[in-house]
Amino acid sequence: MDFEIRFKKPFESTDYAYMITESNSDSKTKVKWGFKGRMPYPTNLMLVFMDMEKMLAPDLQNGLENLKGILEKM
């Protein structure tokens, strides 16, 4: 599944993300998530001071819960 992530803070940008699902059994699905993006210099220096995983975790968790609901209906 390919999708866009649109950031508003601390600056506006759009990156492309993906989720890949892999069935492990009748009741378990492995999900791989990642995204691709570019941040030009000197903006990319802010990454040293930012915890992207912490910033994205709540939204990713929400997306995984939504995905779980969809897969359980299949």
Secondary structure by P-SEA (a helix, b strand, c coil): cbbbbbbccccccccccbbbbbbccccbbbbbbcbbbbbccccccccccccccccaaaaaaaaaaaaaaaaaac
